[in-house]
Structures are given as C-alpha cells and as structure tokens.
Amino acid sequence: MSPRQLISELVTNIVGAYIAAVLAAMMVGTMMKRAYAIALLAIFASVSLSFSYWIWYGFPAKFVLGELLTEMIGWFLAGLVIAKLVPRAVPS
C-alpha cells in the first residue's frame, strides 16, 4: 500500500466519524442508543453499497457479509466513543 492510499483511507474515516458525530449531537437518548444509531448508519451504508456489488457484480456473499459485520462492529465501537465525547441534544 502506498502512503497516499493510507492517508486517503484515514481522511474518509475521519469524514465518516465527523458525520456520525454531527448526527449523534442531534440525537436525544442514552449513550448506548446513540452508539446503536451510529451502528445502524453503518448497516445502512453497507446494505446500500456492498449488497449492490453482490447483486450486480457478483461479489462473493461471504465477502459482502464479512464487510457488513466489519462495518457494523467497527462503527458501533466508534459510536461508543463518539457518543461518550459528543454531548447529546437537549429535548425541546
């Protein structure tokens, strides 16, 4: 892997975490509920994108399901950190 690839991956992960943090800041609920909501965002993205690769381009089902599991676990863990650091919204 080149440094450019690694830096590009880092930047896209930071952008994704920023989007999740903005959404978490808009949510009312416990830390766990907000972390779960961030994990659901990852599931949404994987279903929307990776499943299309499986359907249209014949990616192996094991790869797609592995990708889904990796994203779900990774973003749930990131969601725990984000939900802990970002203050939740105050109900109106």
MIROGU-739106 format. One record per residue (C-alpha): residue number from 1; residue in one letter; x, y, z. Coordinates in Angstrom, 3 decimals, decimal comma. Each point is the difference from the previous one (the first is absolute). Example, Ala and Ser with C-alpha at 12.3 -4.5 7.8 and 13.67 -1.06 7.14 Angstrom:
<nodes>
{node 1; "A"; {12,300; -4,500; 7,800}}
{node 2; "S"; {1,370; 3,440; -0,660}}
</nodes>
This chain:
<nodes>
{node 1; "M"; {0,000; 0,000; 0,000}}
{node 2; "S"; {1,138; 3,465; -0,743}}
{node 3; "P"; {-0,009; 2,850; 2,525}}
{node 4; "R"; {-2,552; 1,753; -2,213}}
{node 5; "Q"; {-2,428; -2,916; 0,369}}
{node 6; "L"; {0,428; -0,094; 3,760}}
{node 7; "I"; {-0,468; 3,762; 0,329}}
{node 8; "S"; {-3,060; -0,102; -2,257}}
{node 9; "E"; {-1,505; -2,752; 2,152}}
{node 10; "L"; {0,730; 2,002; 3,154}}
{node 11; "V"; {-1,642; 3,114; -1,447}}
{node 12; "T"; {-3,144; -1,885; -1,048}}
{node 13; "N"; {-0,243; -1,609; 3,448}}
{node 14; "I"; {0,334; 3,402; 1,673}}
{node 15; "V"; {-2,710; 1,444; -2,258}}
{node 16; "G"; {-2,262; -2,958; 0,851}}
{node 17; "A"; {0,650; 0,436; 3,728}}
{node 18; "Y"; {-0,734; 3,732; -0,287}}
{node 19; "I"; {-3,346; -0,700; -1,679}}
{node 20; "A"; {-0,820; -2,546; 2,718}}
{node 21; "A"; {0,988; 2,513; 2,700}}
{node 22; "V"; {-2,246; 2,690; -1,475}}
{node 23; "L"; {-2,916; -2,435; -0,088}}
{node 24; "A"; {0,751; -1,231; 3,539}}
{node 25; "A"; {-0,034; 3,597; 1,237}}
{node 26; "M"; {-3,499; 0,390; -1,460}}
{node 27; "M"; {-1,318; -3,131; 1,746}}
{node 28; "V"; {-1,794; -0,168; 3,302}}
{node 29; "G"; {0,622; -3,231; 1,875}}
{node 30; "T"; {2,474; -1,987; 2,010}}
{node 31; "M"; {3,570; -0,569; -1,066}}
{node 32; "M"; {-0,849; -3,584; -1,000}}
{node 33; "K"; {-2,958; 1,077; -2,134}}
{node 34; "R"; {2,122; 2,545; -1,822}}
{node 35; "A"; {2,802; -2,559; -0,537}}
{node 36; "Y"; {-2,580; -2,472; -1,310}}
{node 37; "A"; {-1,356; 2,661; -2,379}}
{node 38; "I"; {3,518; 0,552; -1,367}}
{node 39; "A"; {0,336; -3,775; -0,530}}
{node 40; "L"; {-3,301; 0,112; -1,902}}
{node 41; "L"; {1,487; 2,669; -2,263}}
{node 42; "A"; {2,794; -2,455; -0,834}}
{node 43; "I"; {-2,507; -2,752; -0,735}}
{node 44; "F"; {-1,948; 2,395; -2,223}}
{node 45; "A"; {3,131; 0,923; -1,936}}
{node 46; "S"; {1,113; -3,617; -0,399}}
{node 47; "V"; {-3,406; -1,202; -1,140}}
{node 48; "S"; {-0,267; 2,913; -2,407}}
{node 49; "L"; {3,449; -0,450; -1,541}}
{node 50; "S"; {1,502; -3,431; 0,627}}
{node 51; "F"; {-3,192; -1,898; -0,717}}
{node 52; "S"; {-0,128; 1,709; -3,390}}
{node 53; "Y"; {3,491; -1,330; -0,697}}
{node 54; "W"; {-1,258; -3,477; 0,892}}
{node 55; "I"; {-3,103; 0,314; -2,191}}
{node 56; "W"; {1,467; 1,735; -3,054}}
{node 57; "Y"; {3,665; -0,948; -0,040}}
{node 58; "G"; {-0,091; -3,459; 1,540}}
{node 59; "F"; {2,096; 0,740; 3,083}}
{node 60; "P"; {0,045; -3,117; 2,202}}
{node 61; "A"; {-2,694; -0,098; 2,686}}
{node 62; "K"; {2,628; -0,784; 2,663}}
{node 63; "F"; {1,877; 3,172; -0,939}}
{node 64; "V"; {-3,160; 2,134; 0,164}}
{node 65; "L"; {-1,084; -1,454; 3,338}}
{node 66; "G"; {3,530; 0,373; 1,370}}
{node 67; "E"; {-0,001; 3,624; -1,102}}
{node 68; "L"; {-3,373; 0,540; 1,684}}
{node 69; "L"; {1,216; -1,571; 3,246}}
{node 70; "T"; {3,265; 1,956; -0,044}}
{node 71; "E"; {-1,753; 3,323; -0,593}}
{node 72; "M"; {-2,686; -0,699; 2,588}}
{node 73; "I"; {2,473; -0,920; 2,752}}
{node 74; "G"; {2,484; 2,729; -0,903}}
{node 75; "W"; {-2,565; 2,767; -0,097}}
{node 76; "F"; {-1,726; -1,237; 3,160}}
{node 77; "L"; {3,340; 0,278; 1,819}}
{node 78; "A"; {0,614; 3,396; -1,574}}
{node 79; "G"; {-3,562; 0,924; 0,956}}
{node 80; "L"; {0,714; -0,792; 3,645}}
{node 81; "V"; {2,919; 2,426; -0,043}}
{node 82; "I"; {-1,891; 2,644; -1,964}}
{node 83; "A"; {-3,084; -0,266; 2,235}}
{node 84; "K"; {2,223; 0,327; 3,088}}
{node 85; "L"; {1,840; 3,076; -1,315}}
{node 86; "V"; {-2,802; 1,871; -1,793}}
{node 87; "P"; {-2,698; 1,526; 2,224}}
{node 88; "R"; {-3,501; -1,145; -0,845}}
{node 89; "A"; {-2,774; 2,287; -1,099}}
{node 90; "V"; {-2,216; 1,539; 2,647}}
{node 91; "P"; {-3,696; -0,805; -0,490}}
{node 92; "S"; {-2,086; 3,012; -0,947}}
</nodes>
